[in-house]
Structures are given as structure tokens and as C-alpha cells.
């Protein structure tokens, strides 16, 4: 079934130096931009991560330090990448928990003022796990009846993800062919930051999702424990999480002044 779009959606996949959103870097990014009229635009960039790629990571995606030594840095590519996804919805495989948070970190490090507030994100892995609970290779075999060649190649994984989503729409009549609906269906608990350290409760208020203040309102914790804010700002949390925390703190101060 063809994907019903009211604006472009960018399926993307990252190959990285590791899985730590705060510390690791992108070594390859592939983007498949699908337009409402069915046209597609595809790009693939190798990226110099400006850090060593662990040998165990190279064994997974096949990209070594030598492969990216002469490639541009993410900062060099950041404006091109942002201009391609700007104003688009996003799609990926495990993208809500990993690819989008890590991409946001890279944009912040590159000092690119991005805004995903008007975009929705469709996570094909979540749809798959809710329906079948398998891996991308198995999903591709199951839904598309094809063997995924060059698995862990960003370009191959991106195209496979797009094809799997179209096949999911064909297979499950209860899935609505609408990116906003699919984003809500594939979302985990709604969070204020990409990494999920700050989540919304049933009343739509930001709460902490970790540590001693799990489940407590962020505004109340910051008011009662001002040192907690400083601890997070100086600890190993994602830059975007720190940015969201600062915005909540400033919002509360503005409300008091008004």
C-alpha cells in the first residue's frame, strides 16, 4: 500500500561510533525523502566522527577510521542535512529511541538551530514489535519476502525500512495510512526530550523519568532542589535534555514574574 502523505517524510538511518547518545558520533547517514506525489530523493554521506571508531563497532557496520578519515565532519554537512529534512516528518527503525536523539545532539554540537516541533516521527520498529516482534532483517523477509543484503549499511537499511512500512500498511487494515496516526501508534511514552529522560504525565505536565525523582513534576523538583538542575547540566546527559530542562526552568521564572 502506498504511503498517504500530506507533506514529505524523511526516512533516515545512522551508522555511529557506538550507542551512547551523549558521547558517540555519526559515521554515516542515509536519507530517503518521499514526497506526497510519490517522488523520492536519496542521499548518503560518510562522516568523519572526529573520534576513533571502536573495532567492535567496525565489525558491525564495516566502517573503519581509514574509511572516514578524509570525509567531512557532521558540522560541515549539518546545514545540508537540516535543509533536506526541514519541514518534513521523520521515519526510521528504532529512530525514536536512538537515531533522532543522536541526530539532535549532533545538530546542537554543530550549533544548528533545528525545530522538529511540527514534525511527527514514525518508528517502524515499534510497529513491527507491536505486531510481530522481530529484527529489521526478519521484518524485511517477513513483509517484503526479500533477503536484506548489506545489512547495517545505512543506505540498505533506510530503503528496507521504507519498504517494510509500505508492506505493513498493506498487511494490517487497522493501520491508518496517515503519518500522524502512525507516529502516535509507533511512539513510546510521550516525552519532552528525545532521549526520554523527561516525560509527560496524563495531565500533560513534564516529569522526570529516571532516578530518585522519577514520576515527580520537573517544575516542583527544580523549585525544591535547585541543585538538581546544576547536577544534570554538569553530568553526562544529552545536550537536548539539558536544553529542555533549561526551557522549563525559564518558563517557570517567566510565570512568576508575570
TIRO-269300 format. One record per residue (C-alpha): residue in three letters; x negated, y, z. Coordinates in steps of 0.05 Angstrom, whole numbers, padded with zeros to 5 digits, always signed. Example, Ala and Ser with C-alpha at 12.3 -4.5 7.8 and 13.67 -1.06 7.14 Angstrom:
residues 2
ALA-00246-00090+00156
SER-00273-00021+00143
***
This chain:
residues 258
UNK+00000+00000+00000
UNK-00026+00068-00019
UNK-00040+00114+00040
UNK+00011+00171+00045
UNK-00027+00236+00057
UNK-00006+00308+00066
UNK-00078+00331+00068
UNK-00146+00299+00054
UNK-00173+00246+00102
UNK-00248+00232+00110
UNK-00267+00161+00127
UNK-00337+00161+00154
UNK-00387+00114+00186
UNK-00452+00127+00223
UNK-00515+00086+00230
UNK-00553+00110+00290
UNK-00615+00100+00334
UNK-00571+00068+00388
UNK-00504+00072+00423
UNK-00516+00127+00475
UNK-00473+00185+00452
UNK-00513+00236+00491
UNK-00583+00214+00471
UNK-00580+00176+00405
UNK-00582+00206+00335
UNK-00554+00193+00266
UNK-00599+00159+00215
UNK-00546+00151+00161
UNK-00477+00179+00148
UNK-00428+00159+00094
UNK-00364+00197+00080
UNK-00306+00175+00035
UNK-00259+00233+00024
UNK-00190+00212+00000
UNK-00143+00266-00028
UNK-00067+00265-00027
UNK-00066+00254-00103
UNK-00108+00191-00095
UNK-00174+00221-00118
UNK-00236+00201-00079
UNK-00303+00234-00066
UNK-00360+00196-00034
UNK-00427+00218-00006
UNK-00482+00182+00032
UNK-00541+00214+00068
UNK-00601+00184+00103
UNK-00621+00228+00162
UNK-00686+00238+00199
UNK-00666+00230+00272
UNK-00728+00264+00298
UNK-00739+00206+00345
UNK-00763+00134+00338
UNK-00713+00081+00316
UNK-00718+00021+00363
UNK-00739-00043+00329
UNK-00677-00079+00354
UNK-00633-00026+00322
UNK-00671-00030+00256
UNK-00656-00105+00256
UNK-00581-00089+00256
UNK-00576-00035+00202
UNK-00643-00044+00166
UNK-00664+00028+00171
UNK-00735+00040+00197
UNK-00775+00101+00217
UNK-00810+00099+00149
UNK-00744+00098+00112
UNK-00723+00165+00141
UNK-00790+00199+00152
UNK-00781+00245+00092
UNK-00705+00253+00097
UNK-00672+00318+00120
UNK-00652+00326+00193
UNK-00580+00329+00215
UNK-00587+00405+00225
UNK-00610+00411+00152
UNK-00547+00373+00130
UNK-00499+00398+00182
UNK-00465+00452+00141
UNK-00456+00406+00081
UNK-00426+00352+00125
UNK-00380+00401+00161
UNK-00357+00433+00096
UNK-00337+00365+00069
UNK-00295+00345+00130
UNK-00269+00414+00147
UNK-00193+00416+00147
UNK-00188+00341+00138
UNK-00161+00285+00181
UNK-00212+00233+00201
UNK-00214+00157+00195
UNK-00263+00104+00216
UNK-00276+00038+00251
UNK-00286+00048+00326
UNK-00291+00122+00308
UNK-00251+00149+00366
UNK-00298+00119+00417
UNK-00365+00126+00381
UNK-00371+00159+00313
UNK-00330+00222+00327
UNK-00361+00235+00396
UNK-00432+00226+00369
UNK-00418+00269+00308
UNK-00391+00323+00353
UNK-00456+00320+00394
UNK-00498+00327+00331
UNK-00457+00388+00309
UNK-00467+00421+00376
UNK-00542+00408+00375
UNK-00543+00439+00304
UNK-00504+00499+00330
UNK-00446+00487+00282
UNK-00381+00516+00307
UNK-00334+00459+00289
UNK-00260+00453+00305
UNK-00223+00386+00300
UNK-00161+00411+00338
UNK-00116+00410+00276
UNK-00141+00342+00253
UNK-00117+00273+00273
UNK-00162+00212+00276
UNK-00141+00143+00252
UNK-00182+00088+00284
UNK-00175+00026+00240
UNK-00209-00018+00292
UNK-00155-00003+00343
UNK-00100-00020+00294
UNK-00137-00084+00277
UNK-00149-00103+00350
UNK-00076-00090+00368
UNK-00054-00134+00310
UNK-00109-00187+00302
UNK-00168-00173+00349
UNK-00228-00186+00304
UNK-00292-00153+00276
UNK-00298-00109+00213
UNK-00326-00168+00173
UNK-00268-00212+00195
UNK-00218-00155+00182
UNK-00244-00147+00111
UNK-00239-00222+00099
UNK-00170-00226+00132
UNK-00137-00166+00100
UNK-00173-00159+00033
UNK-00194-00232+00021
UNK-00265-00209+00006
UNK-00332-00222+00038
UNK-00364-00158+00065
UNK-00432-00153+00031
UNK-00485-00108+00062
UNK-00451-00105+00129
UNK-00480-00049+00174
UNK-00494-00008+00112
UNK-00456+00057+00125
UNK-00431+00062+00054
UNK-00406-00010+00051
UNK-00373-00005+00120
UNK-00339+00060+00101
UNK-00308+00033+00037
UNK-00287-00031+00073
UNK-00254+00009+00128
UNK-00212+00048+00077
UNK-00192-00016+00040
UNK-00173-00050+00106
UNK-00127+00007+00126
UNK-00091+00005+00059
UNK-00082-00071+00067
UNK-00057-00062+00139
UNK-00003-00015+00113
UNK+00016-00068+00062
UNK+00017-00125+00113
UNK+00054-00091+00172
UNK+00120-00058+00153
UNK+00125-00028+00222
UNK+00063+00015+00210
UNK+00085+00083+00185
UNK+00048+00109+00124
UNK+00031+00175+00158
UNK-00037+00195+00184
UNK-00009+00229+00246
UNK+00031+00168+00265
UNK-00029+00122+00251
UNK-00074+00167+00293
UNK-00026+00162+00352
UNK-00020+00086+00343
UNK-00095+00076+00339
UNK-00112+00124+00396
UNK-00134+00100+00464
UNK-00114+00141+00525
UNK-00108+00213+00504
UNK-00170+00251+00525
UNK-00192+00323+00525
UNK-00263+00308+00505
UNK-00285+00260+00451
UNK-00323+00213+00498
UNK-00263+00202+00545
UNK-00292+00229+00609
UNK-00234+00278+00615
UNK-00164+00251+00600
UNK-00094+00279+00601
UNK-00044+00252+00652
UNK+00030+00243+00639
UNK+00042+00317+00652
UNK-00010+00337+00601
UNK-00060+00360+00653
UNK-00135+00346+00648
UNK-00160+00294+00698
UNK-00227+00261+00709
UNK-00232+00190+00682
UNK-00294+00168+00720
UNK-00329+00168+00787
UNK-00304+00189+00855
UNK-00255+00239+00825
UNK-00222+00191+00776
UNK-00149+00210+00767
UNK-00157+00277+00801
UNK-00140+00343+00766
UNK-00202+00376+00737
UNK-00178+00446+00759
UNK-00168+00424+00831
UNK-00235+00388+00835
UNK-00273+00448+00806
UNK-00239+00493+00857
UNK-00252+00448+00917
UNK-00320+00423+00896
UNK-00355+00478+00855
UNK-00420+00438+00858
UNK-00388+00382+00818
UNK-00386+00427+00756
UNK-00461+00442+00763
UNK-00477+00369+00773
UNK-00442+00350+00708
UNK-00474+00407+00670
UNK-00543+00384+00691
UNK-00530+00309+00685
UNK-00533+00264+00624
UNK-00463+00277+00597
UNK-00445+00293+00525
UNK-00451+00366+00505
UNK-00378+00367+00482
UNK-00355+00341+00550
UNK-00393+00398+00583
UNK-00363+00447+00534
UNK-00292+00424+00550
UNK-00306+00428+00625
UNK-00331+00499+00617
UNK-00269+00519+00578
UNK-00224+00490+00633
UNK-00263+00529+00686
UNK-00259+00594+00646
UNK-00184+00584+00634
UNK-00172+00577+00708
UNK-00212+00640+00723
UNK-00173+00678+00670
UNK-00107+00656+00700
UNK-00129+00681+00768
UNK-00150+00749+00740
UNK-00083+00756+00705
***
